[in-house]
Amino acid sequence: MRTVLVTGPGGAGRTTVAAATALASARDGARTLLISADPIPGFPDATAPTPVTGGLWSVRIDSGAHFRAELLALQQQLSGVLDLLGGNPLDGEELTELPGSAELALLHALRRAAHGDWADGAYDLLVVDLPPLREALALLALPEQLRRYLRRLLPQERQAARALRPMLAQLAGVPMPAQWLYEAAARRDAELAQVQALIEDRATTLRLVAEPGPAADDALRTARTGIALHGLRTEALVANRVLPGHSPDPFFAALAAQQEKVLARWDEEGPAPVRIAHLGRDPEGPDDLLALCGDGAPAVPGTGDEGGRAADPWWIEEAGGPDGDGILVWCLRLPGAVKKDLQLVRRGGELLLTVGPFHRIVPLEPALRRCTVSGAALTDGVLRVRFTPDPALWPRTS
């Protein structure tokens, strides 16, 4: 299954392009599932995959319902402890979703799509309408981050003490929640691993949607670094709501000229963006969405089987020259990054990388864990970190 993740600066028409992409894919014969948190005119407003047209299903994420279901399930698991503490259980009707629940609901939907939980799938193409660009990159990094937190807070090897828990429960006089806590953490880790595998799959790509203009240009330039840091690949840039040129109205002519200036810069940076003309109004249903695709052509290229993410966003080289004996160079491509916005910290077997507003913790290869960091440089959009072998870090044989 291919996955196309659609995002872009806020207000650029991400949902419109996601829906048009899904329709075009289904029209070309691919079984397609569209996931969106926003209602789409002419599409079913259903929270389970529902047919839209031949070969296309859609599902709308209800983050409020997901939040209530998850919290009530957690409350049920904790019922014994809550009773001992005199807690007053919450009813589903009084629960209001908290910030962050929309992101967790979307991750849950991605897991269900990847795991084949929903009826009617196997699908050839999964199209996901993501939040705005900055939030989308944070969301795509979330499974990896949450799994790391679970490993640090509830390491699996600590379960070796489970034989002592009944004794501790008798001494304390209260049930010990550690067993179900570890079991719940293991389930969550497995679910997050499925979502992470979907995001990191070579058949998963980003489709960026932007309305040409200075603000979108700045947002895309900043996002390029975050996309590279997280090892994602952009398959297409969609320039949405492109105005016709040569308007006799000076106001519209100035806006069109501004768009053309930005589009020319995007053409130079490559690959050339796909242009979608402004309809003059908001799309009102599937017919309008298909009209955005042109006569028989998909809204954007790449609904075939080409690969997406590279196997690894970073690579390791051997240092050359007379002083390079044994030195390894860890390399990461960071287009658009500048030195003043870059922070690099070695912590045990990990590298903590911060580039502007983006942050990632990268596990080191075993060979690099036996080295010390001896230097780093950002040159031509590539971060290079030098690792020198350190005998003090080598495994001891006795």
Secondary structure, 3 states (H helix, E strand, C coil): CEEEEEECCCCCCHHHHHHHHHHHHHHCCCCEEEEECCCCCCCCCCCCCEEEECCEEEEECCHHHHHHHHHHHHHHHCHHHHHHCCCCCCCHHHCCCCCCHHHHHHHHHHHHHHHCCCCCCCCCEEEEECCCHHHHHHHHHHHHHHHHHHHHHCCHHHHHHHHHHHHHHHHHCCCCCHHHHHHHHHHHHHHHHHHHHHHHCCCEEEEEEECCCHHHHHHHHHHHHHHHHCCCCEEEEEEEEECCCCCCCHHHHHHHHHHHHHHHHHHHHCCCCEEEECCCCCCCCHHHHHHHCCCCCCCCCCCCCCCCCCCCCEEEEECCCCCCCCCEEEEEECCCCCHHHEEEEEECCEEEEEECCEEEEEECCHHHHCEEEEEEEEECCEEEEEEEECHHHCCCCC
